[in-house]
């Protein structure tokens, strides 16, 4: 870590969220924006549990004590993120949305395609580092999305305050630990070609997950079944309720610079300030 992150000690916050009063469309009048963000609840738990397992395998290889401390803090935070989004997914299921078929696809992606393989020695280490490169690329996007949700005018659009707190608490922690996956990848490998290859693989897969997930949730919405559309996404993005395509493209470019470091994405000061005021984080102590 560098600059404003140097003194930051990462730790998990044992947050809880009460979904009893959550409306189906928690951004009023915006079913597509609501469900695009709801994809996080279906995709992230499996992804974050996968992050944790891969990082645990990397811990014995870390030769820097500060980095090891950061990695352990990252593991703790990601485990709590998975549980929190699991709770939101369970609420969707209870409200009549069949989430299991889509979640099963995420399980296949992370447990089968990207899971452990029957490898030993150098081959096992190469597969570990390959996955660390993928996680570093994903964390580039989660840091961007974390900062985006801290800035987005979701409250002004009437977003449910409990869901907004979940998203901003999670987003703030993503900004808080944005450098850890990249620093670990560089520590154990750091090859520029692997970094570029990982981002080239991650970008279309993430786009597929969100597009497919939005279509799935819109189609299975028990209160307002409909079809997701590019026009609907653009309309919500113009209101600031989803990231724009231009924002996403602009965010990809820095990752391909040889001098790239995640500390240039997002504001630690803003993230820490939100975590100090988050109702869930404050209740967790």
C-alpha positions in Angstrom: 0.0 0.0 0.0 1.1 3.6 -0.6 0.3 7.1 0.5 -3.0 7.5 2.4 -3.3 3.7 2.8 -0.1 3.1 4.6 -1.5 3.2 8.2 -4.8 1.5 7.3 -5.4 -1.8 9.2 -8.0 -3.9 7.4 -10.6 -5.7 9.6 -13.9 -7.4 9.1 -17.0 -5.7 10.5 -19.8 -8.1 11.7 -22.7 -6.3 10.0 -26.3 -7.3 10.0 -29.1 -6.2 7.7 -32.9 -6.4 8.2 -34.7 -7.0 4.9 -38.2 -7.3 6.3 -39.4 -3.9 4.8 -37.4 -4.1 1.6 -39.6 -3.5 -1.5 -39.1 -5.5 -4.6 -38.1 -2.4 -6.5 -35.9 -0.7 -3.9 -35.1 2.1 -6.3 -38.7 3.4 -6.8 -39.9 3.2 -10.4 -36.6 1.6 -11.6 -37.0 -2.2 -11.9 -34.1 -2.6 -14.3 -31.6 -0.5 -12.3 -32.8 -2.4 -9.2 -32.3 -5.8 -10.7 -28.9 -4.9 -12.3 -27.6 -4.1 -8.9 -29.4 -7.2 -7.4 -27.2 -9.3 -9.6 -24.5 -8.6 -7.0 -26.5 -10.6 -4.4 -26.5 -13.7 -6.7 -23.0 -13.5 -8.1 -20.8 -12.1 -5.3 -21.2 -14.7 -2.5 -19.7 -17.5 -4.7 -17.1 -15.2 -6.1 -16.0 -13.9 -2.7 -15.9 -17.3 -1.1 -13.6 -18.3 -4.0 -11.4 -15.2 -3.3 -11.1 -16.4 0.3 -10.1 -19.9 -0.6 -7.5 -18.8 -3.2 -6.0 -16.3 -0.8 -5.8 -18.8 1.9 -3.7 -21.0 -0.4 -1.4 -18.0 -1.1 -0.8 -17.1 2.6 2.1 -19.6 3.2 3.9 -18.1 0.1 3.9 -14.5 1.4 7.3 -13.2 2.5 6.2 -9.8 3.6 4.6 -9.5 7.0 2.6 -6.3 6.2 1.2 -7.8 3.1 0.3 -11.0 5.0 -1.6 -8.8 7.5 -3.4 -7.1 4.7 -4.3 -10.4 3.0 -5.7 -11.8 6.3 -7.8 -8.6 6.7 -9.0 -9.0 3.1 -10.0 -12.6 3.8 -12.1 -11.5 6.8 -13.8 -8.7 4.9 -14.7 -10.8 1.9 -16.1 -13.6 4.0 -18.5 -11.1 5.7 -19.4 -9.6 2.2 -20.5 -13.1 1.0 -22.7 -13.6 4.1 -24.3 -10.2 3.7 -25.2 -10.7 0.0 -26.4 -14.2 0.8 -28.9 -12.7 3.1 -30.2 -10.3 0.4 -30.4 -13.2 -2.1 -32.4 -15.3 0.5 -34.8 -12.3 0.8 -35.3 -12.2 -2.9 -36.1 -16.0 -2.9 -38.6 -15.5 -0.1 -40.2 -12.7 -2.0 -40.9 -15.0 -4.9 -37.8 -14.6 -7.1 -36.3 -18.0 -8.2 -32.6 -17.2 -7.6 -31.3 -20.7 -7.3 -30.9 -21.5 -11.0 -28.7 -18.4 -11.6 -26.8 -19.0 -8.3 -26.1 -22.5 -9.6 -24.4 -21.1 -12.7 -22.2 -18.9 -10.4 -21.3 -22.0 -8.4 -20.2 -23.8 -11.6 -18.1 -20.8 -12.6 -16.2 -20.5 -9.4 -16.2 -24.0 -8.0 -15.7 -26.0 -11.2 -14.1 -23.7 -13.9 -12.0 -21.7 -11.5 -11.8 -24.1 -8.6 -8.9 -26.3 -7.4 -7.4 -28.8 -9.9 -5.5 -32.0 -9.3 -2.1 -30.4 -9.7 1.2 -30.5 -7.7 4.5 -28.6 -7.6 5.1 -25.9 -10.1 1.8 -26.5 -12.0 -0.2 -26.0 -8.8 1.6 -22.8 -8.1 1.1 -21.5 -11.6 -2.7 -22.2 -11.3 -2.7 -20.4 -8.0 -1.0 -17.3 -9.5 -3.2 -17.4 -12.6 -6.2 -17.2 -10.3 -4.6 -14.4 -8.2 -4.2 -12.4 -11.5 -7.9 -12.9 -12.2 -8.8 -11.7 -8.7 -6.6 -8.7 -9.1 -8.5 -7.8 -12.3 -11.9 -8.3 -10.7 -10.8 -6.2 -7.7 -10.0 -3.4 -10.1 -13.7 -3.3 -11.1 -15.0 -3.7 -7.5 -12.9 -0.7 -6.4 -14.4 1.3 -9.2 -17.9 0.1 -8.3 -17.2 0.8 -4.6 -16.3 4.4 -5.3 -19.2 4.7 -7.8 -21.8 3.6 -5.2 -20.4 6.0 -2.6 -20.9 8.9 -5.1 -24.1 7.8 -6.9 -27.3 9.7 -6.3 -29.2 6.6 -5.1 -30.5 8.2 -1.9 -31.9 11.2 -3.9 -33.7 8.7 -6.2 -35.4 7.2 -3.1 -33.4 4.0 -2.7 -34.2 1.9 0.3 -31.9 3.0 3.1 -31.0 -0.6 4.3 -30.1 -1.7 0.8 -28.2 1.5 0.2 -26.2 1.0 3.5 -25.3 -2.6 2.4 -24.1 -1.3 -0.9 -22.1 1.6 0.5 -20.7 -0.4 3.4 -19.5 -3.0 0.9 -18.3 -0.4 -1.6 -16.3 1.4 1.1 -14.6 -1.8 2.1 -13.8 -2.5 -1.5 -12.1 0.9 -1.8 -10.4 0.3 1.6 -8.8 -3.0 0.5 -8.5 -2.2 -3.3 -4.7 -2.7 -3.4 -4.4 -6.0 -1.6 -5.1 -8.5 -4.5 -2.9 -6.5 -6.9 -0.1 -6.3 -4.3 -0.3 -10.0 -3.6 -0.3 -10.8 -7.4 2.8 -8.6 -7.9 4.5 -10.2 -4.8 4.1 -13.7 -6.1 4.4 -13.1 -9.9 3.4 -9.8 -11.3 4.1 -10.6 -15.0 2.6 -7.8 -17.2 1.5 -10.3 -19.8 -0.5 -12.3 -17.2 -2.0 -9.0 -15.9 -3.2 -8.0 -19.3 -4.5 -11.5 -20.1 -6.4 -11.6 -16.9 -8.1 -8.3 -17.5 -8.9 -9.4 -21.1 -10.6 -12.5 -19.7 -12.4 -10.9 -16.8 -14.0 -8.0 -18.6 -16.3 -9.9 -21.0 -17.2 -12.5 -18.3 -18.3 -9.7 -15.9 -20.3 -8.1 -18.6 -22.0 -11.5 -19.4 -22.8 -12.1 -15.7 -24.5 -8.7 -15.3 -26.3 -8.8 -18.6 -27.5 -12.4 -18.1 -28.4 -11.7 -14.4 -30.4 -8.6 -15.2 -32.4 -10.4 -17.9 -32.9 -13.3 -15.5 -34.2 -11.2 -12.6 -36.4 -9.0 -14.8 -38.0 -12.1 -16.3 -38.6 -13.7 -12.9 -39.8 -10.6 -11.1 -43.1 -11.7 -9.5 -44.4 -8.2 -9.2 -43.4 -6.7 -12.6 -42.0 -9.3 -15.0 -40.4 -7.6 -18.0 -37.5 -7.5 -20.3 -34.1 -5.9 -19.7 -32.9 -3.6 -22.5 -29.9 -1.5 -23.4 -32.2 1.5 -23.6 -33.3 0.9 -20.0 -29.8 0.7 -18.9 -28.8 3.9 -20.6 -31.8 5.7 -19.2 -30.9 4.6 -15.6 -27.3 5.5 -16.2 -28.2 9.0 -17.3 -29.9 9.4 -14.0 -26.7 8.2 -12.3 -28.4 5.0 -11.0 -26.0 2.7 -12.9 -22.5 3.2 -14.2 -22.3 4.5 -17.8 -20.5 2.6 -20.5 -18.1 5.6 -20.9 -17.3 5.4 -17.1 -16.5 1.6 -17.5 -14.3 2.0 -20.6 -12.4 4.9 -18.9 -11.8 2.7 -15.9 -10.3 -0.2 -17.9 -7.5 1.8 -19.5 -5.3 2.5 -16.4 -5.0 -1.3 -15.8 -2.9 -1.7 -18.9 -0.3 0.9 -17.9 2.9 -0.8 -16.7 2.9 1.8 -13.9 -0.6 1.0 -12.7 -1.4 0.6 -9.0 -4.9 0.4 -7.5 -4.2 3.2 -5.0 -5.0 5.6 -7.9 -8.7 4.4 -7.9 -11.1 5.7 -5.3 -10.7 7.7 -2.1 -9.7 5.9 1.1 -10.7 9.0 3.1 -14.2 8.9 1.7 -14.5 5.2 2.3 -13.3 5.4 5.9 -15.7 8.3 6.5 -18.6 6.3 5.3 -17.7 3.3 7.4 -17.6 5.6 10.4 -21.2 6.7 9.7 -22.7 3.5 8.2 -25.7 2.3 10.4 -24.7 -1.4 10.0 -21.0 -0.8 10.6 -21.7 1.3 13.7 -24.1 -1.3 15.1 -21.4 -3.9 14.6 -19.0 -1.9 16.8 
